Amino acid sequence: MKGRRQDDYLLTNPYTADALTFDQVRELVLTALEDFKAIDIQTIDVSDQNPLTELFVIASGSSRRHLKSMAENLIIIAKAAGCPPLGVEGQRQSDWVLVDLNDVIVHLMLPQARAFYNLEKLWEASSYQRSSLRQPA
């Protein structure tokens, strides 16, 4: 976390209000992932395609230990900010950890798993197919 202790991060956290807005949750996630040295952080707006969430954040880690550490620290920071995860999947020895923060779902993946599942392309294709179905022929 760029030389900061977790306690220091929480003490200077501007997101400690009662309820966080979508923009605040997104910013909290992106800032935390940058601090945790996440690799290739990408965001995908899925609000038009998915009734359950607004945004996917996809990032890679260098090892399973890195993924687990990023997920654990993100959970701690989200809870401290008043936004506890609705669920966490894959924390035990997995190539893919998912942290569900309601409007923002975070996918932390090893590069091999990310290349295999290619969520960015999957959701881009889904968006393209949906928009082409809406347009009259």
Protein Blocks (a to p, Z undefined) as FASTA:
>chain_A
ZZiafklmmmmpcklcfbdcfklmmmmmmmmmmmnopahiadddfklmomkbmbdcdddd
fbfklmmmmmmmmmmmmmmnopacfbdehklopabdcddehjaccddddfklmmmnomml
mmmmmmmmmmmmmpcZZ
